[in-house]
Structures are given as structure tokens and as C-alpha cells.
Amino acid sequence: MPTLYGNTTGLSPLATRTLERIYRRKVPLVSLATPELIKALAEASHEAGRQVGALVHRSGEIDSVVVGDATRLMLPDIGRLRAAEGRFRALRLVHTHLFNEPLTRDDLVDLVRLRLDLVAAVQLTPQGEPRTIQYAYNVPVYGKEAATVTVNGAAGGDQGDGRGEAELPYRIVGPVAIGRVDVNFGALIQALEDEFAKRSRTRSVAAKDGRAILVHVAEKSKAGALARAEESLRELTELAGTAGVDVADRVLQLRDRIDPRLVLGKGKLDEVVLRASELDAETLVFDRDLTPSQASAIARHTDLKILDRTQLILDIFAQRAESSDGKLQVELAQLKYALPRLGQKDDSLSRLTGGIGGRGPGETKLEIGRRRAKERVSFLEAQLKRLSRQREQRRRRRARLGVPVVSIVGYTNAGKSTLLNTLTGADVVAENKLFATLDTRSRRLRFPEEREVVITDTVGFIRELPKDLFAAFRATFEEAADADLLLHVIDVSDPARDQHIETTEALLTELDLIGIPRILVFNKADLVDPAEGRRLLLGHPDAVLVSATDRETTRGLLTRIAERLKTRWEEAALVPAYEAGAEGGELELEDGDLFAGEAGSLTVIAPSPVTGVEEVSSRVRETFEA
């Protein structure tokens, strides 16, 4: 018995038989729809009082008969897209409209999202007679302009939303009288698929990561929701640019509450699907963390690639990691993010292991994947602990030498690496991008009177730092934990600088670093009005205003660092270097005092005030000369 899809509840036996007979119809490839099929759909629709549609295969067979309600038709699952790039579904939808209405947004969304060959609406009279027909088909979009494909005069017609023919991903024809439809459907589809294939080749030559639409959804009931949403979307745009994503458009929606399944409302999401097709965008990037079920539901509804904020940041970190521990930290964060998402059912993962020692139910491929991921997580955590111990040893050696440590912290892209380069003459990569620095860098800075400090650059902070990333990179801030002084760098030209200060202070608290003395460094002074800079200093009298690209402006900062570290330097007395040949090392005297040395010199660390330094120096000299 033929299967009817959709809203079949309450159909009379007569209406059911009329609908089932539609499966007997055949439609040649040259025809959009035969008069017999149109008449059968009209009769069934009038009898049922509902929209009725037929999905017609290019072979001429009726694939599905679908029943809707009075104003809408819900299509069944029609399977996956054909594999070849630029190809359509090989299905066209011919359906009825009871109230003489034109093609609806739902019709156009189905056309674009499902990549149907064509969607046609037969408009009925009140008596159920077919009056006119209107149809639409996909056209390729090059940038913001849609290609024009003309076959037998079929490319004319009116547009549905008035935004201009050139930017739409579809072409609408009609409505025209039923008997005046003059189009070779097979030739039209062949020309369209050829044009889409040409577009695909052009796109592959461009060798881009693909275009994306950024999406931010927020609850409008919260005070200042719009301003925060706009700032958040601006930051997401920067993240996308850093990740190499070509941002085609941005969408912001304020809702009474977030949709638990699709985040956006269904209507808005349908608009986004059409917009993605208009702009040739393949990806939606959401400015929030999506649950596995949300990501899956949105992907099914849109047929687009779905990313959330965490995935975008993880991708940036993966691109930026250079050191071995940085790469390990990124991989660990990626695995921890992916583990909960390995639970999605996939028929291809149903095969079981077996054999000797593996009889019975065994493990599914999904379970094997989970187990291997967990094993890899354990391995990476062990490796990071080992690297952490090595960093601890290096810090102890520095502590024995009595060299103070200054760590640069702050929001991402505040200019921390540029400041490190200017202060120390280093050549650390410094770019106007988020997370340009991922690996911790340390450089020496010499002050007058043979005094030194070690300055350490750190990973930039960001609001709502993903918890997996925060956990994985917590070890990176071990250097800051042993610092004698923190330089909190702020981009004064950023309109969200106050929020950035709050975010950084909150993360410093979470990292137990809030008790370390720190200096506020207002950077990028060259990008703001001098009066604005003076106003900031009035509100923060202990702060310093600099432009990290101009060494002259950092003199005040160096003076402030020296003042803060004066006590730390006075706690250690440095014995003049003694030439001891090529060998340096450690030496323990009889009273247990430890002396740490480098190649060619020996440094003695002692609390201040120091007594008997001459005696100690004599004993050391005698030991080396022996």
C-alpha cells in the first residue's frame, strides 16, 4: 500500500484513496508537471481541505505524497544530498495553495536548504480548480550576485521579497496560467547544475576556508543586553578573523528566552539559512557554547556546518601552538571538548569487535573511540605534569640566583607581546590578532647597577574562557604564580576596556594570583586623545600610560618596576663574579649554605643585611683554587 506522509490524521476514506492514486502518475523529464498530476493534486487538496504535495523524481516516478494543513506543508526526511558538488536532490516539489497565496518563505527555505530541483505552488480557486502556478529554482551566487541562467525563457519573473534580483539564491517565475507553462524542465536543471559545478570549481581555486555567518542570541530581559550583545559579536568577529574565517554576515537576535533546541527561533533560523545561501556561506558560528544536542539539531535543520565559540577558540589555539607543551595543552583541550560529543548515534559505528577474549557483546566502534580518547587524555595529562615539574625546576634555579620575575598579564590583543619586545629587545611574535601569543616566553631585562629581572609573557585572557581550555592552560600561568610583580596590560583604545579589566581580575582571582603586587599598564596611548589618557590616570593614580611601540613612553613604567622591586633586590647580596674557568655549578659548604653558579662565575645568595661576606668569599675562593 502506498505511504502517505505528513498530516494524515482525520482524512476521509475517499480523500485517502484519492491521495494514494497520485502515486500512479508519471511525469516526463521535459515537463515541470503534467496537467493530470496538477488536476489530481487539486482534487485531493479540495477533498481534504489541506495542502497536498508530490515529490517527483527525475525518473518520472512519484517519490512521496505529502499532506499538510491549510497553510503549510511539512516535508518528510528525504535523505542525504547527492555526493557530487553542485548537484541537486533530483526531486522537485509540486504542491497546492488553497487561498491563491504565492510561494511562502517556508517553500523557499525548503528549496534552498534541501537543494530541491524546483518548488512549484499550484494556486486553487475556492471551488478547488487549479488557476495559476508559480515556481522557483536555485541559482548559484558569486559573492553577492546571483548568476542568471536562462533556458527557454524560464529565467524571468518576479522576486518574492523585493531585495533585488541579483543577490537572491533563487529565481521565482510566475504566477502564470496553468496552460501557459512553457519550460523544458530537464534542460533547465542541466543548465543549472552545470553553472553550480562551474561555481564550485571557481570556489576551490580560491582555496579559502569557507565563508561563515556569525550568530549571537541573547535574552532581552537583561539590562544592557543589546550593548553587551553588540560588543560580544564584535569580539566574535575578531576571533573569526584570527581563525582565518571569511565573515560573510553577522546576525543578532534578542529573545525573551533562548530556544532550548535551536537557540534561535525557527523562523529566524530559516532566514539565516536563506541568507547563507545568498552569501555562499557554508558555516554558522554561534557566539555561545552549544550542547551536543543543540549542535546536532541545528545542523539537521540547516544542512550547514555548525561551530560554537569554544570550537573557534580551540582552532585558533591549534594554529598558534608552537612549543611541545603548547601543542599538548591544545590537544588535551580538544579531546576533553570532543569526548561528550562522541555519543551521537551513527549507524556506521554499530560493528562489534570479537574473537578470542572478545566474545559476547564486545565494544562498538563508538565505545572504542571513547576508550582511546580517554587513554589519550590520561597520557597527555601525565606529559603535562612532567613538563610542569621541569618548569618548577627552572623556577627554583632562578630563585636561587635571586632574579626577580615580572609577568605580563591581560586581555588578549592588549599589546603584551609588543611590550615585552620593547622592554627587552626580544623578537616575540606580536600581531594585531587575538591569541597571537600562546606559548609562555621569558626574557631578561637589565637595570642599572647590574640588576636584572626576568619578564614573562603569558596567554591572553578572554571573557568566558572555555573551561577545558582554562584547565589545560592553567599550568601556563605557573610562571605568573611565582612572579614578584604583575604588569596588567589594558588596551585603552578598546571601548570594552572596563569589562576587560573585570574579566582579567576575575581570572587572576580564580588562578590565586590576585595577591601578587601589580601595576596597571594602559597601553596604546597613541590611539586615544591625550585628555582621555589623563582622565584614566586620575581614576587610576597607580597606573602607567604607555604606547608599547614607542620605547620613550616606557621610561615611567621601568621606573615604577624598579621602585616595586627595590626591596626584592635588597634581599639578596651579590658577590662579585669570580673567574672559575669553564666549569660552573653548585657547591655546598660545611655549614650547609648553598651557592648557585653559572659557567665562569659564582653568585652567592644571602639574606640582607649580610655579614661576613669577605669570609664567605674567601672560603669560596679557596674551594675553587684547591
Secondary structure in CASP SS format (residue, H / E / C, confidence):
PFRMAT SS
TARGET T0000
AUTHOR 0000-0000-0000
METHOD secondary structure of the structure
MODEL  1
M C 1.00
P C 1.00
T C 1.00
L E 1.00
Y E 1.00
G E 1.00
N C 1.00
T C 1.00
T C 1.00
G C 1.00
L C 1.00
S C 1.00
P H 1.00
L H 1.00
A H 1.00
T H 1.00
R H 1.00
T H 1.00
L H 1.00
E H 1.00
R H 1.00
I H 1.00
Y H 1.00
R H 1.00
R C 1.00
K C 1.00
V C 1.00
P C 1.00
L C 1.00
V C 1.00
S C 1.00
L C 1.00
A C 1.00
T C 1.00
P H 1.00
E H 1.00
L H 1.00
I H 1.00
K H 1.00
A H 1.00
L H 1.00
A H 1.00
E H 1.00
A H 1.00
S H 1.00
H H 1.00
E H 1.00
A H 1.00
G C 1.00
R C 1.00
Q C 1.00
V E 1.00
G E 1.00
A E 1.00
L E 1.00
V E 1.00
H E 1.00
R C 1.00
S C 1.00
G C 1.00
E C 1.00
I E 1.00
D E 1.00
S E 1.00
V E 1.00
V E 1.00
V E 1.00
G C 1.00
D C 1.00
A C 1.00
T C 1.00
R C 1.00
L C 1.00
M C 1.00
L C 1.00
P C 1.00
D C 1.00
I C 1.00
G C 1.00
R C 1.00
L C 1.00
R C 1.00
A C 1.00
A C 1.00
E C 1.00
G C 1.00
R C 1.00
F C 1.00
R C 1.00
A C 1.00
L E 1.00
R E 1.00
L E 1.00
V E 1.00
H E 1.00
T E 1.00
H E 1.00
L C 1.00
F C 1.00
N C 1.00
E C 1.00
P C 1.00
L C 1.00
T C 1.00
R H 1.00
D H 1.00
D H 1.00
L H 1.00
V H 1.00
D H 1.00
L H 1.00
V H 1.00
R H 1.00
L C 1.00
R C 1.00
L C 1.00
D C 1.00
L E 1.00
V E 1.00
A E 1.00
A E 1.00
V E 1.00
Q E 1.00
L E 1.00
T C 1.00
P C 1.00
Q C 1.00
G C 1.00
E C 1.00
P E 1.00
R E 1.00
T E 1.00
I E 1.00
Q E 1.00
Y E 1.00
A E 1.00
Y E 1.00
N E 1.00
V C 1.00
P C 1.00
V E 1.00
Y E 1.00
G C 1.00
K C 1.00
E E 1.00
A E 1.00
A C 1.00
T C 1.00
V C 1.00
T C 1.00
V C 1.00
N C 1.00
G C 1.00
A C 1.00
A C 1.00
G C 1.00
G C 1.00
D C 1.00
Q C 1.00
G C 1.00
D C 1.00
G C 1.00
R C 1.00
G C 1.00
E H 1.00
A H 1.00
E H 1.00
L C 1.00
P C 1.00
Y E 1.00
R E 1.00
I E 1.00
V E 1.00
G E 1.00
P E 1.00
V E 1.00
A E 1.00
I H 1.00
G H 1.00
R H 1.00
V C 1.00
D C 1.00
V C 1.00
N C 1.00
F H 1.00
G H 1.00
A H 1.00
L H 1.00
I H 1.00
Q H 1.00
A H 1.00
L H 1.00
E H 1.00
D H 1.00
E H 1.00
F H 1.00
A H 1.00
K H 1.00
R H 1.00
S H 1.00
R H 1.00
T H 1.00
R H 1.00
S H 1.00
V H 1.00
A H 1.00
A C 1.00
K C 1.00
D C 1.00
G C 1.00
R E 1.00
A E 1.00
I E 1.00
L E 1.00
V E 1.00
H E 1.00
V E 1.00
A E 1.00
E E 1.00
K C 1.00
S C 1.00
K C 1.00
A C 1.00
G C 1.00
A H 1.00
L H 1.00
A H 1.00
R H 1.00
A H 1.00
E H 1.00
E H 1.00
S H 1.00
L H 1.00
R H 1.00
E H 1.00
L H 1.00
T H 1.00
E H 1.00
L H 1.00
A H 1.00
G H 1.00
T H 1.00
A C 1.00
G C 1.00
V C 1.00
D E 1.00
V E 1.00
A E 1.00
D E 1.00
R E 1.00
V E 1.00
L E 1.00
Q E 1.00
L E 1.00
R E 1.00
D C 1.00
R C 1.00
I C 1.00
D E 1.00
P C 1.00
R C 1.00
L C 1.00
V E 1.00
L C 1.00
G C 1.00
K H 1.00
G H 1.00
K H 1.00
L H 1.00
D H 1.00
E H 1.00
V H 1.00
V H 1.00
L H 1.00
R H 1.00
A H 1.00
S H 1.00
E H 1.00
L C 1.00
D C 1.00
A C 1.00
E C 1.00
T E 1.00
L E 1.00
V E 1.00
F E 1.00
D C 1.00
R C 1.00
D C 1.00
L C 1.00
T C 1.00
P H 1.00
S H 1.00
Q H 1.00
A H 1.00
S H 1.00
A H 1.00
I H 1.00
A H 1.00
R H 1.00
H H 1.00
T H 1.00
D C 1.00
L C 1.00
K E 1.00
I E 1.00
L E 1.00
D E 1.00
R H 1.00
T H 1.00
Q H 1.00
L H 1.00
I H 1.00
L H 1.00
D H 1.00
I H 1.00
F H 1.00
A H 1.00
Q H 1.00
R H 1.00
A C 1.00
E C 1.00
S C 1.00
S H 1.00
D H 1.00
G H 1.00
K H 1.00
L H 1.00
Q H 1.00
V H 1.00
E H 1.00
L H 1.00
A H 1.00
Q H 1.00
L H 1.00
K H 1.00
Y H 1.00
A H 1.00
L H 1.00
P H 1.00
R H 1.00
L H 1.00
G H 1.00
Q C 1.00
K C 1.00
D C 1.00
D H 1.00
S H 1.00
L H 1.00
S C 1.00
R C 1.00
L E 1.00
T C 1.00
G C 1.00
G C 1.00
I C 1.00
G C 1.00
G C 1.00
R C 1.00
G C 1.00
P C 1.00
G C 1.00
E C 1.00
T E 1.00
K H 1.00
L H 1.00
E H 1.00
I H 1.00
G H 1.00
R H 1.00
R H 1.00
R H 1.00
A H 1.00
K H 1.00
E H 1.00
R H 1.00
V H 1.00
S H 1.00
F H 1.00
L H 1.00
E H 1.00
A H 1.00
Q H 1.00
L H 1.00
K H 1.00
R H 1.00
L H 1.00
S H 1.00
R H 1.00
Q H 1.00
R H 1.00
E H 1.00
Q H 1.00
R H 1.00
R H 1.00
R H 1.00
R H 1.00
R H 1.00
A H 1.00
R H 1.00
L C 1.00
G C 1.00
V C 1.00
P C 1.00
V E 1.00
V E 1.00
S E 1.00
I E 1.00
V E 1.00
G E 1.00
Y E 1.00
T C 1.00
N C 1.00
A C 1.00
G C 1.00
K H 1.00
S H 1.00
T H 1.00
L H 1.00
L H 1.00
N H 1.00
T H 1.00
L H 1.00
T H 1.00
G C 1.00
A C 1.00
D C 1.00
V C 1.00
V C 1.00
A C 1.00
E C 1.00
N C 1.00
K C 1.00
L C 1.00
F C 1.00
A C 1.00
T C 1.00
L C 1.00
D C 1.00
T C 1.00
R E 1.00
S E 1.00
R E 1.00
R E 1.00
L E 1.00
R E 1.00
F E 1.00
P C 1.00
E C 1.00
E C 1.00
R E 1.00
E E 1.00
V E 1.00
V E 1.00
I E 1.00
T E 1.00
D E 1.00
T C 1.00
V C 1.00
G C 1.00
F E 1.00
I C 1.00
R C 1.00
E C 1.00
L C 1.00
P C 1.00
K H 1.00
D H 1.00
L H 1.00
F H 1.00
A H 1.00
A H 1.00
F C 1.00
R H 1.00
A H 1.00
T H 1.00
F H 1.00
E H 1.00
E H 1.00
A H 1.00
A H 1.00
D C 1.00
A C 1.00
D C 1.00
L E 1.00
L E 1.00
L E 1.00
H E 1.00
V E 1.00
I E 1.00
D E 1.00
V C 1.00
S C 1.00
D C 1.00
P C 1.00
A C 1.00
R H 1.00
D H 1.00
Q H 1.00
H H 1.00
I H 1.00
E H 1.00
T H 1.00
T H 1.00
E H 1.00
A H 1.00
L H 1.00
L H 1.00
T H 1.00
E H 1.00
L C 1.00
D C 1.00
L C 1.00
I C 1.00
G C 1.00
I C 1.00
P C 1.00
R E 1.00
I E 1.00
L E 1.00
V E 1.00
F E 1.00
N E 1.00
K C 1.00
A H 1.00
D H 1.00
L H 1.00
V C 1.00
D C 1.00
P H 1.00
A H 1.00
E H 1.00
G H 1.00
R H 1.00
R H 1.00
L H 1.00
L H 1.00
L H 1.00
G H 1.00
H C 1.00
P C 1.00
D C 1.00
A C 1.00
V E 1.00
L E 1.00
V C 1.00
S C 1.00
A C 1.00
T C 1.00
D C 1.00
R H 1.00
E H 1.00
T H 1.00
T H 1.00
R H 1.00
G H 1.00
L H 1.00
L H 1.00
T H 1.00
R H 1.00
I H 1.00
A H 1.00
E H 1.00
R H 1.00
L H 1.00
K H 1.00
T H 1.00
R H 1.00
W H 1.00
E H 1.00
E C 1.00
A C 1.00
A C 1.00
L C 1.00
V C 1.00
P C 1.00
A C 1.00
Y C 1.00
E C 1.00
A C 1.00
G C 1.00
A C 1.00
E C 1.00
G C 1.00
G C 1.00
E E 1.00
L E 1.00
E E 1.00
L C 1.00
E C 1.00
D C 1.00
G C 1.00
D C 1.00
L E 1.00
F E 1.00
A E 1.00
G E 1.00
E E 1.00
A C 1.00
G C 1.00
S E 1.00
L E 1.00
T E 1.00
V C 1.00
I C 1.00
A C 1.00
P C 1.00
S C 1.00
P C 1.00
V C 1.00
T C 1.00
G C 1.00
V H 1.00
E H 1.00
E H 1.00
V H 1.00
S H 1.00
S H 1.00
R H 1.00
V H 1.00
R H 1.00
E H 1.00
T H 1.00
F H 1.00
E H 1.00
A C 1.00
END
